[in-house]
Amino acid sequence: MSSEPAFIPLSVPHLAGNEWTYIKDCLDTGWVSSVGSYVTRFENDLAGAAGTRHAVATNCGTAALHVSMLVAGVRPGDEVLVSSMTFIAPVNAIRYANAVPVLVDAEPVHWQMDVSQVKSFLTTGCECRADGVFNRTTGRRVSAIIPVHILGHPVDMDSLMALAAEFNLTVIEDATESLGSLHRGRPVGGIGHLGCYSFNGNKIITTGGGGMIVTNDETHAKKARYLTTQAKDDPQEYIHHEVGYNYRLTNIQAAFGCAQMEALAGHVRRRREIHAIYRKRLAGTPGLQFQAEAEGVVSNCWLTTVRVDPAAFGSTARELRDRLKAARIEARPLWQPGHLSPAHQDAVKLPCPVAEDLFENCLSLPSCSSSSDEDIERVCAVIAG
Ligand SMILES: Cc1ncc(COP(=O)(O)O)c(C=O)c1O
């Protein structure tokens, strides 16, 4: 009798701590909805991890991005710079604010937002006036930048923050994939004016679904809390001066998150270990390039990803995905870049050849912190042939 090998997933929740205890506590005490001590504790945990003074919980990372856009003062018709090589959520969030995405290429070494392209867009493609920075071609105001730290690796934040200061732009970090990563010793998400995290099921920690906005700016934090809680100006009389949203996280989800935060350092350590195993084991396999880790940076190695050179490797990334699938191993290409997305054809698209190459040739490999060395060896054996 032949038994099938166990399925090896790409990235699934790792639940090995106090999740049951804390969630049961919510059920036992009746604190199951959108207020409760776990919400406050989870927010404090995230502010601590981001190194910021404030944190506001939301029901998902996309909601965190949407509200951050409004808090940042992005107005309808404004343009917002964003990485083209990303899961689509931040590009969509710009649309929710009735603004227009300006899609920026990736650099070829770390695969993050190409800050030199941002610089040339702002210096040659835009005009500075007393009332802001304006795109010379479209005439629209440019108001913010969303660097997306993809796969756990930080964007070059030193250069980006310097540009943002020069052009007076607000930086909203999409750190949804990068909780636990460091850029020159500073936690990613806590460097920009606002930062957003996601606790979706495939992230480094999860609450089932959830998100967080972090900031050092008290006014931003107050506004974020106001907008995520239906913009209540008088909670007794139900008076609202603005359109608000019900974007709150429940106490049950926050309890889940508190338990996961206790495990965060271990999850980062294990994902980095898995990344190191792949690199070592596949070092002799021709045609594979790993995402390089920049100097002064610690990636949480959320998803170990390889770029496959079809000529040197002997097959394409998608053919390799199919071989892995036949061996009951999940792997997936990167996201269709925003500038190629049929949903965003009316965005401003800067030339994005690197993002296109990464979309064509990259494959993310199983990276769960709960995976064993044997699981990773099974993946490597299929890849190395
Ligand atoms: C880069 C990026 N931004 C935003 C999100 C959205 O987060 P959520 O699914 O929690 O809305 C995700 C993941 O889902 C993501 O990978």
The ligand as an SDF file (V2000), in Angstrom:
LIG
                    3D

 16 16  0  0  0  0  0  0  0  0999 V2000
    1.8510   43.6850    0.9830 C   0  0  0  0  0  0  0  0  0  0  0  0
    0.5170   43.4650    1.5920 C   0  0  0  0  0  0  0  0  0  0  0  0
   -0.2470   44.5370    1.8800 N   0  0  0  0  0  0  0  0  0  0  0  0
   -1.4510   44.4070    2.4420 C   0  0  0  0  0  0  0  0  0  0  0  0
   -1.9660   43.1740    2.7530 C   0  0  0  0  0  0  0  0  0  0  0  0
   -3.3630   43.1110    3.2710 C   0  0  0  0  0  0  0  0  0  0  0  0
   -3.5020   42.5820    4.5170 O   0  0  0  0  0  0  0  0  0  0  0  0
   -4.9150   41.9170    4.9340 P   0  0  0  0  0  0  0  0  0  0  0  0
   -5.0400   40.6340    4.1830 O   0  0  0  0  0  0  0  0  0  0  0  0
   -4.7820   41.7270    6.3990 O   0  0  0  0  0  0  0  0  0  0  0  0
   -5.9780   42.8920    4.5670 O   0  0  0  0  0  0  0  0  0  0  0  0
   -1.1860   42.0150    2.5110 C   0  0  0  0  0  0  0  0  0  0  0  0
   -1.5990   40.6480    2.8530 C   0  0  0  0  0  0  0  0  0  0  0  0
   -2.6270   40.1440    2.8540 O   0  0  0  0  0  0  0  0  0  0  0  0
    0.0760   42.1720    1.8880 C   0  0  0  0  0  0  0  0  0  0  0  0
    0.8390   41.1100    1.6070 O   0  0  0  0  0  0  0  0  0  0  0  0
  1  2  1  0
  2  3  1  0
  2 15  2  0
  3  4  2  0
  4  5  1  0
  5  6  1  0
  5 12  2  0
  6  7  1  0
  7  8  1  0
  8  9  2  0
  8 10  1  0
  8 11  1  0
 12 13  1  0
 12 15  1  0
 13 14  2  0
 15 16  1  0
M  END
$$$$
